[in-house]
Amino acid sequence: MSQRSSQNLGQADSSLEPEFRQRCDDCFRPVTQCYCDAISPVDTRTEFLILQHRRERTHPFNSARIAARALTNCQLVCDRNEQLAEMQLPIKPTAGLLYPSRDARLLHQIPPEELPEQLVVIDGTWHQAKTLYRDVEVLRSLPCFALAPTTPGKYQIRLEPDDASLSTVEAIAAAIRQMEPENADVDRLLDGFYAMIEKQLAHPQANYSGETVQSKRPPNLNVPKTLLSDENSIVVFYAEATPLQFTTGEQWANVKAKRRAHPLPPVYVCAQRISLGDSKASVAAADQFVRQIQPREALTPVGLRHMGLQVEDFETAVSIEAFRNQWDSFLQPNDRLVAYHSSSIGLLNNANAQVPVYDLLQGINYDLENRFEGIADYLESFGEQIAPPICKGRGGRRLASSVALVRHLRELAG
């Protein structure tokens, strides 16, 4: 598994000469920086299966591509998490997963007769790897193995989370050394990797000093004034609608059109004031609002799973009128809302509930280069952690990530 973050340490220059715009179809690098000639075939007794997160497929500095081309006994499968979860992956009964789970065994401590014949490797940032492990059920059934690197990785052109982290190709090379100590060809596996790094470091526009990473404040960060208000008046908010019901094969546009024609109030609302200076501190009852609301339509098992809730969670659900009164009591005269998305605001309007001045997180271009899978991935690149949710389900997770993002953006803009 690639043990790194998704943050790049160098920036491309928009004034590059025309020849740099011509890219190699195999390595996706400019033709003047193609490293394909440095890749040599490497035979292994162990079979490798690389499951690649879709956002890594065309990344110009992706190292799994090098491993897949060099290893003669290797397959690379790349797709969306949900597609990988549904497909019949070529995983053998004797397979193991290179993933540092809590029960993972160190490869160098495994007797030869207990080593896996096939090693599955996840390629992606730490957050992407975690989502693949979470979403692809078959991975969680595999025995996990881990490395114990003693020297830093050489991946100087993408930021590593710590000194012991390795790129995907480095991790595979380390695994081969520990599983097949007699393999004299393993060093060739890294030739293409080192060539890629050397060519990039030699680029006239590259700046990889190892001291200056990314500017803490990205350029043109459009933090709205609402987020810079008094922290005691900022309320981060998320609402769940009654999950859409549709028949198999029905067009998504038709489903959304039905919802617009019959607007429903929310069934689950959660909000948190960000007045706490320490994001890890417990949230006072007065600073949080969590309500289940009696649905106008019956919640199906599929809908409940979609929200991450259970039937029992709605045993204390309140009427829509009670929700409005309680919501009005929670809000203060100078409060400003920060909503996860526009749908949350629409649900408040459907309930005829109070809607103060608000901003939408989905309207803030915090990911200027569109490099991150979501809020958690973005925050991880800054070393930020998301506090435990104050409430259940998808709503609780989204609220927690939204609160962390608001605090982070306030710090950047401050």
C-alpha positions as CSV (number, residue, x, y, z in Angstrom):
1,M,0.0,0.0,0.0
2,S,1.2,3.5,-0.7
3,Q,1.9,5.1,2.6
4,R,1.8,8.8,1.7
5,S,-0.5,11.8,1.4
6,S,-1.8,13.2,-1.8
7,Q,-0.1,16.5,-1.5
8,N,2.4,17.4,-4.3
9,L,5.6,19.3,-3.4
10,G,6.2,20.9,-6.8
11,Q,4.0,23.0,-9.0
12,A,3.8,22.8,-12.8
13,D,4.6,26.0,-14.7
14,S,2.0,27.2,-17.2
15,S,4.7,28.6,-19.5
16,L,6.4,25.3,-20.3
17,E,7.8,24.9,-23.9
18,P,5.4,23.1,-26.4
19,E,7.3,19.8,-26.3
20,F,6.4,19.4,-22.6
21,R,2.7,19.2,-23.6
22,Q,3.3,16.0,-25.5
23,R,2.9,13.2,-23.1
24,C,3.9,9.5,-23.2
25,D,0.9,7.3,-23.5
26,D,2.4,4.8,-21.0
27,C,3.8,6.9,-18.1
28,F,1.7,10.0,-18.7
29,R,4.8,12.2,-18.3
30,P,5.9,14.8,-20.8
31,V,7.9,13.1,-23.6
32,T,11.1,14.8,-22.4
33,Q,10.6,13.3,-19.0
34,C,9.5,9.8,-20.0
35,Y,11.1,7.2,-17.9
36,C,9.7,4.1,-19.6
37,D,13.2,3.0,-21.0
38,A,14.4,2.6,-17.4
39,I,11.7,0.0,-16.6
40,S,12.9,-3.6,-16.8
41,P,10.9,-6.9,-16.4
42,V,11.2,-8.4,-12.9
43,D,10.1,-12.0,-12.3
44,T,8.7,-13.0,-8.9
45,R,7.4,-16.2,-7.4
46,T,4.7,-14.2,-5.6
47,E,1.8,-13.0,-7.6
48,F,0.8,-9.3,-7.1
49,L,-2.7,-7.8,-7.4
50,I,-2.8,-4.0,-7.3
51,L,-6.2,-2.4,-6.5
52,Q,-5.8,1.2,-7.5
53,H,-8.1,4.1,-6.4
54,R,-9.6,5.7,-9.5
55,R,-8.1,9.1,-8.8
56,E,-4.6,7.6,-9.0
57,R,-5.0,6.2,-12.5
58,T,-3.7,9.2,-14.4
59,H,-1.6,10.9,-11.8
60,P,1.7,11.7,-13.4
61,F,3.7,10.6,-10.4
62,N,1.9,7.4,-9.7
63,S,4.4,4.6,-8.8
64,A,2.0,1.6,-9.0
65,R,2.0,2.1,-12.8
66,I,5.8,1.4,-12.7
67,A,5.3,-1.8,-10.6
68,A,2.5,-3.1,-12.9
69,R,4.7,-2.7,-16.0
70,A,7.8,-4.1,-14.4
71,L,6.4,-7.1,-12.6
72,T,5.7,-10.1,-14.9
73,N,3.4,-11.7,-12.3
74,C,1.2,-8.7,-11.6
75,Q,-2.3,-7.4,-12.3
76,L,-3.6,-3.9,-11.8
77,V,-7.3,-3.2,-11.4
78,C,-8.6,0.3,-11.2
79,D,-12.2,1.5,-10.7
80,R,-14.5,3.3,-8.4
81,N,-14.9,1.9,-4.9
82,E,-18.5,0.7,-5.6
83,Q,-17.5,-1.0,-8.8
84,L,-14.5,-2.8,-7.2
85,A,-16.8,-3.9,-4.4
86,E,-19.2,-5.5,-6.9
87,M,-16.9,-7.1,-9.4
88,Q,-15.3,-10.6,-9.2
89,L,-11.8,-9.6,-8.3
90,P,-9.0,-12.1,-9.2
91,I,-8.1,-12.8,-5.6
92,K,-6.8,-16.3,-4.9
93,P,-7.7,-18.4,-1.8
94,T,-4.0,-18.1,-0.7
95,A,-4.0,-14.3,-0.9
96,G,-2.9,-11.8,1.7
97,L,-3.4,-8.1,1.9
98,L,-0.5,-5.6,2.4
99,Y,-2.3,-3.3,4.8
100,P,-1.4,-2.2,8.4
101,S,-4.5,-3.2,10.2
102,R,-4.4,-3.7,13.9
103,D,-4.0,-7.5,13.5
104,A,-1.5,-7.3,10.6
105,R,1.6,-9.5,10.9
106,L,5.0,-8.2,10.0
107,L,6.1,-9.9,6.8
108,H,9.7,-10.4,7.9
109,Q,8.5,-12.4,10.9
110,I,6.4,-14.9,8.8
111,P,7.7,-18.4,8.2
112,P,8.2,-19.2,4.5
113,E,5.5,-21.8,4.6
114,E,2.9,-19.3,5.8
115,L,3.6,-16.6,3.3
116,P,0.8,-15.7,0.9
117,E,1.1,-16.9,-2.7
118,Q,-0.7,-13.7,-3.8
119,L,-0.2,-10.3,-2.3
120,V,-3.0,-7.7,-2.8
121,V,-1.7,-4.1,-2.6
122,I,-3.9,-1.0,-2.4
123,D,-2.6,2.0,-4.3
124,G,-3.8,5.5,-3.2
125,T,-3.4,8.1,-0.5
126,W,-4.0,7.0,3.1
127,H,-7.5,8.2,3.0
128,Q,-8.2,6.5,-0.4
129,A,-6.7,3.3,0.9
130,K,-8.9,3.4,4.0
131,T,-12.1,3.9,1.9
132,L,-11.2,1.0,-0.4
133,Y,-10.6,-1.3,2.6
134,R,-13.9,-0.1,4.0
135,D,-15.9,-0.4,0.8
136,V,-14.5,-3.6,-0.8
137,E,-15.7,-6.3,1.6
138,V,-13.5,-9.1,0.3
139,L,-10.4,-7.2,1.4
140,R,-11.5,-7.3,5.0
141,S,-11.6,-11.1,4.8
142,L,-8.0,-11.4,3.9
143,P,-5.1,-11.9,6.4
144,C,-3.2,-8.6,6.6
145,F,0.5,-8.2,6.4
146,A,2.6,-5.1,7.1
147,L,6.1,-3.8,6.5
148,A,8.5,-2.3,9.1
149,P,10.6,0.2,7.0
150,T,13.9,1.1,8.7
151,T,14.9,3.8,6.1
152,P,12.9,6.7,4.6
153,G,11.3,6.3,1.2
154,K,12.7,8.1,-1.8
155,Y,9.4,9.7,-2.9
156,Q,10.7,13.3,-2.8
157,I,8.2,14.6,-5.3
158,R,5.1,13.7,-3.3
159,L,4.8,14.5,0.4
160,E,5.1,11.6,2.8
161,P,3.2,11.6,6.1
162,D,6.3,10.4,8.0
163,D,9.9,9.4,7.5
164,A,9.1,5.7,7.3
165,S,6.4,5.9,4.6
166,L,6.9,4.3,1.2
167,S,5.4,4.7,-2.2
168,T,3.5,1.8,-3.7
169,V,6.4,0.5,-5.8
170,E,8.8,0.9,-2.8
171,A,6.4,-1.1,-0.6
172,I,6.1,-3.9,-3.2
173,A,9.9,-4.0,-3.6
174,A,10.3,-4.2,0.2
175,A,7.7,-7.0,0.3
176,I,9.6,-9.0,-2.3
177,R,12.9,-8.6,-0.4
178,Q,11.2,-10.0,2.7
179,M,9.2,-12.8,0.9
180,E,11.8,-13.7,-1.6
181,P,15.2,-12.9,-0.2
182,E,16.9,-14.9,-3.0
183,N,15.3,-12.8,-5.7
184,A,18.3,-10.9,-7.3
185,D,16.1,-8.9,-9.7
186,V,14.1,-6.9,-7.2
187,D,16.5,-3.9,-7.3
188,R,15.6,-3.4,-11.0
189,L,12.0,-2.8,-9.9
190,L,13.0,0.6,-8.6
191,D,15.0,1.7,-11.6
192,G,12.0,3.3,-13.3
193,F,10.9,4.9,-10.1
194,Y,14.3,6.5,-9.5
195,A,14.4,7.6,-13.1
196,M,11.1,9.4,-12.7
197,I,12.2,11.2,-9.6
198,E,15.6,12.2,-11.0
199,K,14.0,13.6,-14.2
200,Q,11.4,15.6,-12.1
201,L,14.0,16.9,-9.7
202,A,16.2,18.0,-12.6
203,H,13.3,20.0,-14.1
204,P,14.2,23.7,-14.2
205,Q,10.8,24.7,-12.6
206,A,10.9,22.1,-9.9
207,N,11.3,23.1,-6.2
208,Y,11.7,20.2,-3.9
209,S,13.9,21.5,-1.1
210,G,12.3,19.3,1.6
211,E,12.0,22.4,3.8
212,T,9.2,24.4,2.1
213,V,6.2,22.4,1.4
214,Q,2.9,23.9,0.3
215,S,2.1,27.4,1.5
216,K,-0.3,27.0,4.4
217,R,-2.7,29.4,2.7
218,P,-3.5,28.3,-0.8
219,P,-3.7,31.2,-3.4
220,N,-7.1,32.7,-4.0
221,L,-8.8,30.9,-1.1
222,N,-12.3,32.2,-1.3
223,V,-13.3,32.0,2.4
224,P,-16.7,33.8,2.7
225,K,-17.1,36.4,5.5
226,T,-19.7,34.2,7.1
227,L,-17.0,31.8,8.1
228,L,-14.9,34.6,9.6
229,S,-17.7,35.8,12.0
230,D,-17.6,35.4,15.7
231,E,-17.1,31.7,16.4
232,N,-20.0,31.8,18.9
233,S,-22.4,32.7,16.1
234,I,-21.3,30.1,13.5
235,V,-23.6,27.0,13.3
236,V,-22.5,24.2,11.0
237,F,-25.5,22.3,9.8
238,Y,-26.6,19.2,7.9
239,A,-30.0,17.7,7.1
240,E,-31.1,14.3,5.7
241,A,-34.2,14.0,3.5
242,T,-36.4,11.0,3.2
243,P,-34.2,8.7,1.0
244,L,-35.2,8.8,-2.6
245,Q,-37.2,5.7,-3.7
246,F,-36.8,4.5,-7.2
247,T,-37.3,1.4,-9.3
248,T,-34.4,-0.5,-10.9
249,G,-33.3,1.1,-14.1
250,E,-35.2,4.3,-13.5
251,Q,-33.3,7.4,-14.7
252,W,-31.8,9.5,-11.9
253,A,-33.2,12.7,-13.5
254,N,-36.7,11.2,-13.2
255,V,-36.2,10.4,-9.5
256,K,-35.0,14.0,-8.7
257,A,-37.9,15.4,-10.7
258,K,-40.3,13.5,-8.5
259,R,-38.7,14.8,-5.4
260,R,-38.9,18.4,-6.7
261,A,-42.6,17.9,-7.5
262,H,-43.3,16.6,-4.0
263,P,-40.9,18.4,-1.6
264,L,-40.6,16.7,1.8
265,P,-39.2,18.1,5.1
266,P,-36.1,16.6,6.6
267,V,-36.2,13.4,8.7
268,Y,-32.8,14.0,10.4
269,V,-31.2,17.3,11.3
270,C,-27.9,17.9,13.1
271,A,-26.0,21.1,13.8
272,Q,-23.0,22.2,15.9
273,R,-21.8,25.6,17.0
274,I,-18.0,26.0,16.5
275,S,-17.5,28.1,19.6
276,L,-15.1,25.5,21.0
277,G,-11.5,26.4,20.5
278,D,-10.2,22.9,20.7
279,S,-11.8,20.6,18.1
280,K,-11.1,17.6,20.3
281,A,-13.0,18.9,23.3
282,S,-16.4,17.5,24.1
283,V,-19.3,19.5,22.6
284,A,-21.6,21.1,25.2
285,A,-25.3,20.2,24.9
286,A,-26.1,23.9,24.3
287,D,-23.8,23.9,21.3
288,Q,-25.4,20.9,19.5
289,F,-28.7,20.1,17.9
290,V,-29.7,16.6,16.9
291,R,-33.3,15.6,16.0
292,Q,-35.0,12.8,14.2
293,I,-38.3,13.9,12.7
294,Q,-41.4,11.8,12.0
295,P,-41.2,11.0,8.3
296,R,-44.2,11.6,6.1
297,E,-43.3,8.5,4.1
298,A,-42.2,5.1,5.6
299,L,-38.5,4.7,5.8
300,T,-37.4,1.5,4.0
301,P,-34.5,-0.7,5.2
302,V,-32.5,0.5,2.1
303,G,-33.2,4.1,3.1
304,L,-32.1,3.6,6.7
305,R,-28.9,1.9,5.6
306,H,-28.3,4.8,3.2
307,M,-28.5,7.2,6.2
308,G,-26.6,4.9,8.5
309,L,-29.5,4.8,10.9
310,Q,-31.9,2.2,12.4
311,V,-35.6,2.0,13.0
312,E,-34.9,2.4,16.8
313,D,-33.3,5.8,16.1
314,F,-36.7,7.1,15.1
315,E,-38.6,6.0,18.2
316,T,-38.1,9.4,19.8
317,A,-38.7,11.3,16.5
318,V,-40.6,14.6,16.9
319,S,-43.3,16.1,14.8
320,I,-42.4,18.7,12.2
321,E,-44.0,21.4,14.3
322,A,-42.0,20.4,17.4
323,F,-38.9,20.4,15.2
324,R,-39.5,24.0,14.1
325,N,-40.0,25.2,17.7
326,Q,-36.9,23.4,18.9
327,W,-34.8,24.7,16.0
328,D,-36.0,28.2,16.6
329,S,-35.0,27.9,20.3
330,F,-31.6,26.6,19.4
331,L,-30.7,29.4,17.1
332,Q,-29.5,32.8,18.4
333,P,-30.3,36.2,16.9
334,N,-26.9,36.7,15.4
335,D,-26.3,33.1,14.2
336,R,-25.0,32.4,10.7
337,L,-25.4,29.0,9.1
338,V,-22.8,27.0,7.2
339,A,-24.6,24.2,5.4
340,Y,-23.0,21.1,4.0
341,H,-24.8,21.6,0.7
342,S,-27.8,23.4,-0.8
343,S,-30.1,20.5,-0.2
344,S,-29.9,21.0,3.6
345,I,-31.1,24.6,3.2
346,G,-33.9,23.4,0.9
347,L,-35.0,20.9,3.5
348,L,-35.3,23.7,6.1
349,N,-37.4,25.7,3.7
350,N,-39.6,22.6,3.0
351,A,-40.2,22.5,6.8
352,N,-41.0,26.3,7.0
353,A,-38.2,26.5,9.5
354,Q,-36.0,29.5,10.2
355,V,-33.1,30.0,7.8
356,P,-30.6,32.6,9.0
357,V,-27.9,34.1,6.8
358,Y,-25.9,31.1,5.4
359,D,-23.0,29.9,3.2
360,L,-22.5,26.6,1.5
361,L,-19.4,24.5,1.9
362,Q,-19.9,23.1,-1.6
363,G,-19.5,26.7,-2.9
364,I,-16.1,27.2,-1.3
365,N,-13.3,26.4,-3.7
366,Y,-10.9,25.1,-1.0
367,D,-9.5,22.4,-3.3
368,L,-8.1,24.7,-5.9
369,E,-6.5,22.0,-8.1
370,N,-9.3,19.4,-7.6
371,R,-6.8,16.9,-6.2
372,F,-8.8,15.5,-3.3
373,E,-11.5,12.9,-3.0
374,G,-13.4,14.8,-0.3
375,I,-13.1,16.9,2.8
376,A,-11.4,14.2,4.8
377,D,-8.8,13.7,2.1
378,Y,-8.2,17.4,1.9
379,L,-7.8,17.8,5.7
380,E,-5.5,14.8,5.9
381,S,-3.0,16.5,3.5
382,F,-2.6,19.3,6.2
383,G,-2.3,16.8,9.0
384,E,-5.7,17.8,10.4
385,Q,-7.9,15.3,12.2
386,I,-11.7,15.1,12.3
387,A,-13.2,14.9,15.8
388,P,-15.6,12.0,16.6
389,P,-19.2,12.7,15.4
390,I,-21.6,14.0,18.0
391,C,-24.4,12.0,16.4
392,K,-25.1,8.8,14.4
393,G,-25.0,7.9,10.8
394,R,-23.9,9.6,7.6
395,G,-25.2,12.9,9.0
396,G,-22.9,12.7,12.0
397,R,-19.9,12.0,9.8
398,R,-20.6,14.8,7.4
399,L,-21.3,17.2,10.2
400,A,-18.0,16.3,11.9
401,S,-16.0,16.8,8.7
402,S,-17.8,20.1,7.9
403,V,-17.0,21.4,11.4
404,A,-13.3,20.4,10.9
405,L,-13.2,22.1,7.5
406,V,-14.7,25.3,8.8
407,R,-12.2,25.5,11.6
408,H,-9.4,24.8,9.2
409,L,-10.5,27.5,6.7
410,R,-10.9,30.0,9.5
411,E,-7.3,29.3,10.5
412,L,-6.0,29.7,7.0
413,A,-7.9,32.9,6.3
414,G,-6.9,34.3,9.7
